[in-house]
Amino acid sequence: MFESAALGRKCADKEYEVAMQQLRLRLFEAQRQCLTRKIPVLITIAGLNGAGRGAVANLLSEWMDGKHLHHHAFWFETDEERERPPFWRYWRQLPAAGEVGVFLGGWYGPAVRLRACRDISEEAFTSRLHRLRGLENSLAASGMAIIKLWLHLDKKTFAHRLKHRLAHQEVFHFTPYDKKTADNYEGLVEGISTAIRLTDRPEAPWTIVDAADANYRNLSVAQAIIAGMERAMRAQDAKAGRVALEKEQEHDGGSVQEGLVSSLEAIDLSRSKEPDHYRKELKKLQDEIFSLTYHAYRRGISSTLIFEGWDASGKGGAIRRVIGGADVRITQVIPISAPSDEELAHHYLWRFWRHIPRAGFITIYDRSWYGRVLVERVEKLTPREDWSRAYAEINHFEEQLTEDGNILLKFWLHISPDEQLRRFEERQQTPWKQYKITDEDWRNREKRDAYSVAADEMFLRTSTAYAPWHIIPAENKKYARLAVLRCYRDALRAALDKKPERRKDERAHNAVRPDDGRPKHKKK
């Protein structure tokens, strides 16, 4: 795979100056067009130590408009990052629309180093690569330009530069893992070969760069970035054509939905609890949850609870009872409404990635990422190809949450149309409840059949073994609240009964204070 990237090709200085002037103009223009079109650009600069990753990153700041260029080096994990899923540190740094994000090493570096040192099995390594490929496919499909660069050196040049770097450790940065893998050239090459083979796709291709000569390396990098940006612009134009065709077909009646019976109609809504029984059991459940969440906090077990359901189904009341049983110092509620301009500039999951709870903490979403396949689908706020792709994206996201030990509970509170109408009218007639009812609520009620169809497909495609849906009969608010609390209590018990497992990944090697691995200046 690397034969053509280890030929030691060179570019003379005079030739380089001429070619570089032209490429810089093209690169700046491509960046300007991405900014105008609001295309986010993600550049991953990976490669062997000594191949010039830092030098390339510095040159990008010179070649491109620095106001819209952001560099991210993922060396040591902070305490905040270590207490969340491994990809969280990357998710939250993804570039916004029109911006350029440069990931030094990116999300491939840790996985390749682990495999080179044989700290993870081939099966685990392959599994991680498939997940990375899925994430990149999702980002590219959402309109991001993805450019992945591997700066390569032949073994002799690598050894020579490594010797020089080791002799000047006061200048060059080394992490504990860098030192461990420095003498394992074959292992690193084997690891990245597998990574490139499994994750090289038309929408997110790898460019292998012969980095022995700085001039040749720089020209190759500029050409690859320009090609990546132009590829994203072509993809954006093609998608615009498909969306226009979809709208034309809908206008001609091509998307009329057949009348179907929703699976929600099979839910028994007659269950109820007597008031005396309710107060007694509510107190008992909240006391249990307070104790269990405390032990979960001590064990670093976080909780993510999401509430979906019909308007006026009692989501707010159920959330308040959950909060009443948890310590507010470790609990936050995230109300989800229309996205802000900042949120619209990112991948739609970004607004939720930001609020993932720290280890031991609790995050409750009042509405959630399922708005993509509910309101955005029904109200035609999002093209079909985007919301239909979201099911797989959501499943991947939730799988990572649960693999990291996060308790994930998904509640749908279900009420009948008649009960919803009664509650709407009650809100209109009660002064202190009038703020809860809006014209939008009435409009949504008129589209109940369409929402039922969307909800049915959502349950079918996202109720997984690791994150099943809990459909709660909410005709009686008190019954629904107790059902939610019991479900959360049981999930806490199950999580606490599990034996904690030690994660075998780069965190074990990066779990040091940041200054422990930084280069030290020699005393004179």
MIBA-585180 format. One record per atom (N, C-alpha, C): residue in one letter; x, y, z. Coordinates in pm, whole numbers, plus 50000, padded with zeros to 5 digits. Example, Ala and Ser with C-alpha at 12.3 -4.5 7.8 and 13.67 -1.06 7.14 Angstrom:
# residues 2
A513194943150780;A512304955050780;A513204967050780;S512854977550708;S513674989450714;S512905000350787;
This chain:
# residues 524
M500814987850000;M500005000050000;M500855012750000;F502015012150067;F502825024350085;F504025024949991;E504085015749894;E505255015549807;E505455028849734;S504355034449680;S504475046849604;S504695058949694;A504465057249825;A504655068349918;A505995067249989;A506835058149948;A508145056650011;A509265057049907;L509025064849803;L510015065849694;L510985077349715;G510725085549816;G511625096749842;G511585107449735;R510405109749677;R510295119749571;R510545133849625;K511125142349540;K511505155749583;K510995166149484;C510955178349533;C510575189649449;C511575200849475;A512235205349370;A513235215849384;A512585228749433;D513385236949500;D512845249149562;D512205258549459;K512865260449343;K512325269549243;K510985264449188;E510955251549159;E509715245449109;E508615246349215;Y509015244449340;Y508055244949451;Y507435258849463;E508235269349453;E507725282949469;E506685286249362;V506925281949240;V505985284649131;V504685277049153;A504805263949180;A503605255649198;A502815259849321;M503525263549426;M502845266849550;M502015279549539;Q502515289349463;Q501755301749446;Q500405298949381;Q500405290349281;Q499155286949213;Q498215279049305;L498785269349377;L497965261049465;L497385269149580;R498135278649631;R497635286749742;R496435294949699;L496485300249578;L495335307849527;L494105298749512;R494335286649459;R493225277249443;R492675272849579;L493575270749674;L493165266449807;L492355277249876;F492805289649865;F492085300649929;F490705302449866;E490625300849733;E489345302249665;E488395290849702;A488935278649713;A488105267249753;A487555269349895;Q488405274549984;Q487925277350119;Q486845288250117;R487025298350034;R486035309150027;R484685303749978;Q484735294749881;Q483485289049830;Q482805280349936;C483585272850012;C483005264650120;C482365273650226;L482975284950253;L482415294350349;L481105300050297;T481075303750170;T479865309250109;T478745298850106;R479095286450074;R478115275650065;R477785269550202;K478485274050305;K478315268850442;K478635253950451;I479715250050389;I480185236150394;I481265235050502;P481045227150607;P482115225050706;P483205216050647;V484435218550685;V485575211150631;V486355205050747;L486545191850743;L487315184950845;L488565179050781;I489735183650827;I491025178750775;I491715170850885;T491955158050861;T492695149750956;T494125148350905;I495075152650988;I496495151350953;I497085140651042;A497255128850987;A497845117651061;A499155113850993;G499955105851061;G501215101651002;G502205097151106;L503345092751059;L504415088151147;L505095099951216;N505645097451333;N506425107851401;N507565112351311;G507705125551299;G508775130851216;G508365133351073;A507105130151038;A506665131850900;A506235146150870;G506125154550973;G505805168550949;G504365172350972;R503655165051061;R502265168451087;R502135182651141;G502965186151237;G502925199651294;G503285210351193;A504285207351109;A504695217051008;A503565219550907;V502865208950869;V501745210450776;V500625218550840;A500335215850966;A499285223351036;A499635238151042;N500885241151068;N501315255151072;N501195261750935;L501535254350831;L501465259950697;L500015262750655;L499095254150702;L497695256550668;L497225270150722;S497745273950837;S497395286950893;S497905298350805;E498975295750734;E499535305850643;E498815305750509;W498465293950461;W497865292650329;W496395296650326;M495695294950438;M494235296450439;M493815308350525;D492535311750520;D491995322750599;D491905318150744;G492795323350828;G492895318850966;G491695322051052;K490835331551008;K489655334951088;K488675323351094;H488735314550994;H487785303450987;H488495289950994;L489675289951053;L490495277851063;L490775274951211;H490505262551254;H490665258951395;H491435245751406;H492535246251481;H493385234451500;H493045227651632;H493055214351631;H492775206651752;H493795195151763;A494575195451869;A495545184751895;A495025176352011;F494855163351987;F494295154552089;F495425146552154;W496115153152248;W497195146452318;W496655139552441;F496705146252555;F496235140252679;F494755143152699;E494055133452749;E492645135552783;E492525143152913;T491615152652915;T491315159753038;T490385151153124;D490235154953250;D489295147853337;D487885148553279;E487525159953222;E486205161753165;E485985152153049;E486985150052967;E486865140952853;E486855126452896;R487655123352996;R487765109453041;R486475104453104;E485595113653148;E484355109853214;E483185108953115;R483495108652987;R482445107552885;R482875097152781;P481985093452687;P482365083852583;P483605088352507;P484415078852459;P485685082252395;P485585092352281;F484505091852203;F484395100752088;F483925114852125;W483535116952250;W482995130052289;W483985141252264;R485255138652288;R486275148952270;R486385153252123;Y486045144252032;Y486055147651890;Y484715153751847;W483615148051893;W482285152951854;W482165168051874;R482565172451993;R482295186452027;R483235196251956;Q484275191251890;Q485205199951817;Q484965199751666;L483915192951623;L483645192651479;L483365206651426;P483815209751305;P483665223351253;P482215226851222;A481905239651238;A480575244751203;A480505247451054;A479335251051006;A479145253850864;A480085264950817;G480845262150711;G481775271950656;G483135272450724;E483275265750838;E484535265850912;E485405253950872;V486695255150901;V487655244350875;V488225239551007;G488065226851035;G488655220851154;G489805211751116;V490945213651180;V492125205251154;V492355196551277;F492225183351259;F492445173851366;F493835167751349;L494735170951441;L496075165251436;L496035151151494;G496235141351409;G496125127451451;G494695122551440;G493755130751485;G492355127351474;G491975115051554;W490835109151516;W490355097651592;W491005084651550;Y491885085051450;Y492585072851409;Y493835070051493;G494485080651540;G495745078851612;G495675069151728;P494735070951823;P494675061751938;P494455047251897;A493535044851804;A493225031151764;A494445024451699;V495145031751612;V496315025951545;V497425023051645;R497645032151741;R498685029751841;R498355017651928;L497105016451964;L496695004952044;L496964991851972;R496604991551844;R496824979251767;R498294976651746;A499084987151723;A500524985351704;A501174979251827;C500684982851945;C501224977552071;C500514964852116;R499554960052032;R498794947952063;R498034949152194;D497564961352224;D496784963552345;D495294961052322;I494894959752196;I493524955552164;I493604944752057;S492604936352054;S492584925351958;S492274930651818;E492544922251721;E492244926051583;E490734928151566;E489934919951634;E488484921251625;E488024934651681;A488574938551799;A488194951251860;A488654962951773;F489834961751715;F490364972251628;F489474973951504;T489114962751443;T488244963151325;T486894969051358;S486354965351474;S485064970651517;S485114985851532;R486194990951589;R486335005351607;R486445012451472;L487135006251378;L487265012251246;L485925012751173;H485125002451187;H483805002651125;H482955013851184;R483115016151313;R482355027051376;R482835040651324;L484145042151307;L484675054551253;L484175056751110;R484135046151034;R483645047250896;R482185051750895;G481385046150987;G479985050150996;G479835064751032;L480665069551127;L480605083551166;L480975092651050;E482035089150978;E482465097250865;E481415097250753;N480795085750729;N479735085250629;N478595094650666;S478265094750796;S477185103350844;S477545118050826;L478755121750862;L479195135650850;L479245139950704;A479765131150617;A479845134550475;A478455135950415;A477545127050454;A476185127650402;A475465140350447;S475875145650563;S475255157950612;S475855170350547;G476875168350461;G477435179650385;G478845183550422;M479495176250511;M480855179750552;M481875174750451;A482885183150423;A484015178850342;A485025171950433;I485325159450405;I486235151650490;I487495148550411;I488625153250463;I489925151550398;I490835144550499;K491335132850462;K492175124850553;K493555123050489;L494565127650560;L495945127250509;L496795118050596;W497545109150532;W498525101250604;W499895104950550;L500725110950635;L502075114950596;L503015103350624;H503605097950518;H504375085450531;H505865087650511;L506645079050577;L508095078850563;L508555064450546;D509595062450468;D510185049050462;D510905046250593;K511225033850616;K511755029750747;K513075036550780;K513935037950681;K515245044050706;K515095058750744;T514265066150670;T514065080250701;T513385081950836;F512425073050866;F511725073650994;F512725071751109;A513605061851098;A514585059151203;A515525070951222;H515935077051112;H516845088551121;H516185100351191;R514945103151155;R514255114551217;R513895111651362;L513595099251392;L513285095751530;L514515097851618;K515665093951568;K516905095951644;K517135110751671;H516875119051571;H517045133451588;H516045138951690;R514785134251683;R513755139051776;R514075134951919;L514555122851938;L514885118152072;L516065126052131;A516925130752043;A518075138652090;A517685152952125;H516475156852086;H516025170652112;H514635170352176;Q514505162952284;Q513195161452348;Q512695174252412;E513585183952430;E513125196552486;E512355204652381;V512445200652255;V511745207552146;V510505199652102;F510665186652085;F509585178352031;F508735172452143;H507445171852115;H506495166552213;H506395151352200;F506495144352313;F506325129852316;F505325126252425;T504365117852391;T503465112252492;T504005098552531;P503535092952642;P503975079352678;P503745069252568;Y502635070652495;Y502345061252389;Y503285063252270;D503675075752242;D504625078252134;D505925070552159;K506385070852282;K507635064152316;K507495049052302;K506315044052337;K506095029652332;K506045024552189;T505535032752097;T505385028351959;T506515032851867;A507405041051919;A508435047051834;A509305036651763;D509605025651830;D510475015451771;D509685004551699;N508385006751680;N507544996251620;N507035000951484;Y507945003451392;Y507585008451259;Y506644998851187;E506984985851189;E506154976151118;E504744975451176;G504654976351310;G503334975751373;G502474987751338;L503094999551334;L502355011551298;L501875010951153;V502765006551065;V502405005650923;V501294995250902;E501384984250974;E500344974050963;E498994979551011;G499034986851124;G497804992351179;G497155002451088;I497925011751035;I497335022050949;I496925016050814;S497615005650768;S497214999050643;S495804993350658;T495554986750771;T494214981350796;T493194992650806;A493565003350876;A492655014750893;A492295020950759;I493265022850673;I493005028950543;I492155019650457;R492465006850461;R491714997350378;R490234996850419;L489954997750547;L488574996350595;L487795009550595;T488485020750591;T487775033650604;T487955042750483;D488585037850379;D488755045850258;D487485044550174;R486725055350165;R485465055450092;R485405067750002;P484625067249894;P484585078749801;P484245091849869;E483335091349970;E482945103750036;E483935108050143;A484855099250182;A485875102550284;A487145094650254;P487815097950143;P488995090150102;P490265094150178;W491205084950180;W492535087650234;W493445092450121;T494355101450155;T495435105250065;T496755101950135;I497515092850076;I498815088950133;I499885097850070;V500605104850156;V501565114950109;V502985110550140;D503845110850040;D505275108550059;D505845120950127;A506205119550255;A506565131250335;A508065132750358;A508875125450285;A510315126350306;A510855140150269;D510305146050163;D510735159350119;D509625169250153;A509955179750224;A508945189250271;A508215196050155;N508945199750050;N508325206449937;N507275197449869;Y507675185149841;Y506755175849776;Y505555173049866;R505815171549995;R504745169150092;R503735180550092;N504225192750096;N503325204250104;N502445205649980;L503035203349863;L502245204049740;L501165193249738;S501525181249782;S500565170149783;S499415172849879;V499735178649993;V498695181850091;V497735192250036;A498275202949975;A497415213449919;A496485207749811;Q497025199249724;Q496205193349619;Q495095184649678;A495385177049781;A494395168249843;A493275176349909;I493635187349973;I492615195550040;I491705202249938;I492295207349832;I491485213449726;I490525203149667;A491035191249639;A490185180749581;A489045177049675;G489325176549805;G488295173249903;G487205183749909;M487585196349906;M486605207149909;M485745207149781;E486385205249668;E485635205049542;E484685193049538;R485115181849595;R484245169949601;R482985172949683;A483145179849795;A482005183249880;A481055192849809;M481605202149731;M480745211549657;M479935204349550;R480535194649482;R479795186849382;R478685178749450;A479015173149566;A478005165349640;A476845174149685;Q477155186449725;Q476105195649767;Q475175199049650;D475755201349532;D474945204349414;D474055192549377;A474625180349387;A473845168449353;A472685166549451;K472945169049578;K471885167649678;K470785177949655;A471155190149621;A470155200549595;A469225196249482;G469775189449381;G468945184649272;G467975173749318;R468455164849404;R467595154049455;R466475159749542;V466795169549626;V465785175549714;V464725182749631;A465155189749527;A464185196649440;A463255186649373;L463805175249329;L462985164849266;L461995158849366;E462465156949489;E461595151549594;E460415160849620;K460685173849627;K459615183449651;K458625183649535;E459145182249414;E458265182049297;E457355169749300;Q457895158249340;Q457105146049349;Q456045147149457;E456405153449571;E455435155349677;E454305164549632;H454655174649556;H453655183949505;H452685176849411;D453195166749338;D452355159249244;D451585148049313;G451745147049447;G451005136749522;G451735123649534;G453035123749506;G453785111149510;G454085106049648;S453895114149754;S454255109749888;S453045108249979;V451855106649918;V450655105049999;V450765092150080;Q450525092950210;Q450645081350298;Q449305074150307;E449375061050306;E448165053150321;E447725053450467;G446415051850487;G445905051550623;G446265038450690;L447065038950794;L447515027150864;L447095028051011;V446945016451072;V446625015851215;V447925016051292;S448085025651381;S449325026951457;S449415016351566;S450635011551591;S450845001951699;S450535008151835;L450535021551843;L450215028151969;L448755025752010;E447915022751911;E446515020451942;E446305007852025;A447314998952026;A447204986552103;A447584988452250;I448035000352288;I448445002752426;I447215004352515;D447214997152626;D446104997852722;D446225010752803;L445265019752785;L445305032652853;L444405033152976;S443875021753016;S442905021753127;S443555020353264;R444865018553270;R445525016253398;R445545029153482;S445395027453614;S445395039253702;S445865035353840;K446145045153922;K446555043254061;K445705052054150;E445295046554263;E444545054554358;E445445065054421;P444915076854456;P445735087654512;P446535083554635;D445935076454729;D446655072554851;D447815063454817;H447545053854732;H448585044754690;H449685052354617;Y449305061954537;Y450255069754458;Y451235077354547;R450725084354647;R451605092354732;R452605083554808;K452115072254854;K452975063154930;K454065057354841;E453675052654724;E454665046454635;E455615056854576;L455105068854549;L455965079454498;L457095082354597;K456755083654722;K457775086454825;K458795075154832;K458325062754826;K459205051154835;K460165050654715;L459615052854595;L460445052254475;L461475063554473;Q461075075554511;Q462025086754512;Q463135084654614;D462805078954729;D463845075954829;D464825065654774;E464305055454707;E465175045154650;E466085051154543;I465505059454458;I466285065454350;I467365074654405;F467055082054511;F468065090754570;F469265082654617;S469015071454683;S470105062954731;S470865056754614;L470135051554516;L470785044854403;L471605054454318;T471095066554295;T471855076254215;T473105080754288;Y473065080854420;Y474265084254496;Y475345073654475;H474945060854483;H475915050054461;H476395050054316;A475495053354223;A475905054154082;A476915065454062;Y476705076454131;Y477655087654125;Y479025083354175;R479045075954286;R480315071354341;R481015061554247;R480235053954171;R480785044054079;R481055049853940;G480665062253917;G480885068353785;G479915063553680;I478715059253722;I477695054653627;I476745066153597;S476765070953475;S475915082353438;S474575077553384;S473615086753379;S472265083553332;S471825093953228;T471215089053121;T470605097653020;T469165093153001;L468225101953034;L466805098953021;L466205108352918;I465505102852820;I464865111452721;I463345109052724;F462615119952709;F461155119552715;F460575124552583;E459835115852519;E459095119352399;E457625115852423;G456755120052334;G455345116752347;G454465128052296;W453175126152307;W452235136052259;W452275148752342;D451905159752281;D451765172252358;D450745170052469;A451045175252588;A450175174152706;A450095159952760;S451065151552727;S451045137652777;S451635136352918;G452165147252973;G452675146853109;G454175145153121;K454895148653017;K456355147253021;K456965155853131;G456525168453140;G457085177453241;G456835172553382;G455615167453409;G455305162353543;G456135150253578;A456345141253481;A457165129353507;A458625133453534;I459115143253457;I460495147853478;I460665153853617;R459685161553660;R459775167653794;R459815157053904;R459105146053886;R459135135453988;R460465128053987;V461075126753869;V462415120753864;V463405129753936;I463355142653908;I464255152153974;I464035151954124;G462775150254166;G462475149854310;G463135138154380;G463555128054304;G464215116654365;G465715116454344;A466265126954285;A467715127454258;A468295140054318;D469595139854341;D470295151554393;D470445161754279;V469915173554297;V469935183554190;V471355187854154;R472305185354242;R473685189454214;R474325180854106;I473745169154078;I474305160553974;I473305158453861;T472255166653857;T471175164753759;T470975177453677;Q470785175953548;Q470425187353463;Q469335183053366;V468425192453338;V467355190153241;V467615198753119;I467585192753001;I467835199852876;I466525200752798;P465865212352799;P464645213752718;P465015216152572;I464425208252485;I464775209152343;I463665216352266;S464035227152202;S463105234652117;S463765236751982;A463345246751909;A463965249451778;A465455252251796;P466315246651710;P467755248551725;P468175263051703;S469225267151773;S469795280551756;S470605281051627;D471055292951591;D471885294451471;D473185286451486;E473765286651606;E474995279051629;E474755264151612;E473635259351662;E473325245051651;E473015241151507;L472325249951435;L472025247051295;L473285246351209;A474355252751255;A475605252951179;A476395240051193;H475945231051282;H476655218451306;H475775206551266;H476375194751270;H475615182351254;H474495182251357;Y473325176851319;Y472155178251406;Y472335171651543;L473225161651554;L473455155251684;L474375163451774;W475055173351717;W476045181051793;W475415187551917;R474195192851903;R473545199652015;R473275190052131;F473205177152101;F472985167152207;F474305161652258;W475285160052169;W476605155652211;W477165164752320;R476895177652309;R477465187352403;R477025184752547;H475845179052564;H475265177652698;H475355163552755;I476135154952693;I476285141452747;I476815142452890;P476185135352984;P476585137053124;P477965131553156;R478605137853250;R479865132653303;R479605119753380;A480645112153405;A480495099653479;A479835102353614;G478725095453641;G478025096953767;G476915107353765;F476835115353660;F475835126153653;F474605121553574;I473555129753580;I472265126353518;I471865137653424;T471545134153300;T471005143853205;T469645139053158;I468665147953165;I467305144853122;I466965153953005;Y466585148052893;Y466195155652774;Y464675156052764;D464115168152767;D462695170152742;D462535172552593;R462195162152520;R462345160752374;R463825157752348;S464115152652230;S465475147552211;S465855147352064;W466915139452036;W467405138051899;W466385131051809;Y465335125551868;Y464315119151786;Y463425129251714;G463595141951744;G462905152151667;G463245151251518;R464425145751488;R464855144351348;R463885135651270;V463375124951335;V462505115451264;V461045117051303;L460745127551380;L459365130451418;L458945143951359;V459175154751434;V458695167751389;V459365172051258;E460685169651243;E461355173851120;E460875165951000;R460495153551024;R459945145250916;R458525149650880;V457675150550980;V456265153450956;V456075167450900;E456805177050955;E456655190950911;E457495194150787;K458195183750736;K459025185250615;K460085196150631;L460685196450751;L461765205750778;L463105200250731;T463135187250706;T464375180450668;T464095171450548;P464965171150447;P464755162350332;P464675147650374;R463955139850296;R463765125750327;R465095118350344;E466065120850257;E467315113250265;E468075116150394;D467825127850455;D468485131050581;D467795124450700;W466455125650708;W465805119450823;W465795104250813;S465755098850692;S465775084150679;S467135078450716;R468195086250700;R469545081950740;R469735082950891;A468905090950957;A469105093751099;A468895081551188;Y468095071851146;Y467865060151232;Y469175053051265;A469975050551161;A471255043751182;A472205052551262;E472215065551235;E473095074651309;E472735074751457;I471455075051486;I471005075051626;I471375061951694;N471185050851626;N471545037851685;N473025037051718;H473875042051628;H475325041951654;H475655050651775;F475045062251780;F475275071551892;F474855065252024;E473665059452029;E473175053552153;E473985041352194;E474475033952096;E475315022352128;E476595026852199;Q477175037752153;Q478385042752218;Q478095047652360;L476935053752380;L476575058152514;L476495046252610;T475805035852567;T475605024452656;T476875016352675;E477715015552572;E478985008352586;E479885015052688;D479735027952704;D480555035352800;D479995034452941;G478945026452961;G478375024753094;G477255034253127;N476785041853029;N475705051453051;N474365044353053;I473545047053157;I472165041953158;I471335050653064;L470795044752959;L470005052152861;L468565046952863;L467645055652900;L466225052052903;L465455061352811;K464615055352727;K463835062952629;K462345060752658;F461655071552695;F460245070652732;F459375077452626;W458305070652589;W457255076752507;W455985076752592;L455475088552626;L454255089552705;L453055090552611;H452155080752624;H451065079252528;H449715082552590;I448925090852522;I447555093952563;I446645093352441;S445365092152466;S444395091552357;S444105105552304;P443535106552184;P443165119752130;P442135126852218;D441205119252275;D440185125552359;D440785131352485;E441735123952547;E442365129052669;E443235141152637;Q443885140952522;Q444695152452483;Q443815164852466;L442665163152403;L441755174352383;L441275179752518;R440965170852610;R440515175152743;R441595183352812;R442845179052802;R443945186152868;R444215199552798;F444105199952666;F444265212652594;F443235222752644;E441985218552651;E440915227652693;E441105231852838;E441565222752922;E441835226153061;E442925236753071;R443935235452989;R445015245352989;R444505259052946;Q443645259252849;Q443115272152803;Q442265278852910;Q441605271152992;Q440685276553092;Q441345279353226;T442575274653246;T443275276553373;T444355287153355;P444235298653423;P445165309853401;P446635305953410;W447005298253513;W448425295253531;W448915283853440;K448015278553356;K448425268153262;K448335272953117;Q447855285053097;Q447625289752960;Q448925290952880;Y450045293252949;Y451315294552877;Y451715281252811;K451135270252858;K451495257152806;K450845253852672;I449795261052635;I449075257952513;I449335268652407;T449705264552287;T450015273852178;T449285269552051;D449305278251954;D448705274851825;D449405262851762;E450705261551788;E451455250351732;E450945237051787;D450555236851915;D450015224651974;D448765220051899;W447885229551865;W446675226251791;W447005221351650;R447995227551587;R448375223151452;R448935208951457;N449765206151558;N450325192651570;N449225182251592;R448195186151667;R447105176851694;R446405172851563;E446275182051470;E445645179051343;E446455169251258;K447755167951290;K448615158851214;K448925146151293;R448055142451386;R448315131051473;R448565118251392;D447805115951286;D447995103851206;D449405103251147;A449885114551097;A451235114951039;A452285112651146;Y452055118351265;Y452995116251375;Y452965101651421;S451805095351418;S451705081151456;S452505072351362;V452425075151232;V453205067551134;V454695069351160;A455115081751185;A456535084551212;A456985077651341;A456145077851444;A456495071551570;A456615056451554;D455715050351476;D455785035851454;D457105031851391;E457525039451289;E458795036051224;E459965038651318;M459845048951400;M460895051851499;M461055040351596;F459945035251651;F460005023951743;F460625011751675;L460195009251552;L460654997451479;L462154997751455;R462675009451421;R464065010251375;R465055014651482;T464575019151598;T465505023951702;T465275017751838;S464355008151850;S464205001051977;S465134989151974;T466294990752035;T467364980752029;T467524973652162;A468304962952162;A468534955452286;A469224964152390;Y470114973152346;Y470854981552440;Y470124994552474;A469114998152393;A468365010552420;A466925008952372;P466135000752442;P464744998652399;P463855010552434;W462765011752363;W461765021852396;W460845016652507;H460455025752597;H459475022652701;H458235031152673;I457175024752623;I455935032052594;I455085031852720;I454855043452777;I454185044852906;I452735049452886;P451755041552927;P450365046452922;P450215058353016;A449835069852963;A449845082153042;A448465088653050;E447415080653024;E446065085953038;E445835090653181;N446435083253274;N446455087053415;N447865091853448;K448015104653478;K449345110353500;K450085103453614;K449355100153720;K450015094153837;K450555080253805;Y449795072753729;Y450285059553688;Y451555061053605;A451565070553512;A452715072553425;A453955076453505;R453785085253602;R454935089553682;R455545077853757;L454705069653819;L455225058153893;L455895048253799;A455325046353680;A455925037053584;A457315041653542;V457465054753519;V458785060253482;V459775058353597;L459375061453719;L460265060053834;L460665045553856;R459725036253842;R460075022153860;R461075017553755;C460865022053633;C461785018253526;C463195023353553;Y463295035853598;Y464615041453627;Y465245034553747;R464445031853850;R464975024653967;R465545011153927;D464815003553846;D465264990253806;D466534991153722;A466625001353636;A467825002853553;A469045006253640;L468855014553742;L469955017653834;L470405005153909;R469464997353956;R469824984954028;R470634975653938;A470174973953814;A470874964953722;A472284969853693;A472434982953674;A473764988453644;A474704986953763;L474184988853883;L475024987754003;L475394973354035;D474564963953990;D474864949854014;D475954944553923;K476194951753812;K477234947253719;K478614949653778;K479504940553748;K480894942253791;K481574952453701;P482164962853757;P482814972953671;P483954966953591;E484024970753462;E485064965653374;E486064976553343;R487304972753336;R488364982253304;R488444983853152;R488344996053107;R488404998652963;R489834997152913;K489974988752812;K491304986952754;K491414995552629;D491815007652648;D492015016352533;D493075026652567;E493155036952483;E494215046752501;E494105054152632;R492945053552701;R492785061052825;R493725055852933;A493995043052931;A494905037553031;A496305043253015;H496625047352894;H497965052752868;H498005067952876;N496855074252854;N496805088852859;N496315093952993;A496045084953086;A495505088953216;A496615093853307;V497255104653265;V498305110853344;V498035125753344;R498605132653439;R498455147153439;R499115152753315;P498565163253255;P499115168453130;P500585171653135;D501085176153248;D502485180153252;D503415168353276;D502855156153300;D503715144653323;D504455140253197;G503865142753081;G504465137852958;G505005148852871;R504935160852918;R505395171852833;R506925172752836;P507475177552729;P508935178452722;P509495187652829;K510545183552888;K511205191352994;K512455197952937;H512665210452972;H513895217352931;H515045212853022;K516125209252959;K517275204653037;K517905216353113;K518285213453237;K518945223753316;K520375225553268;K520745237853260;K522135240653218;K523075239153335;
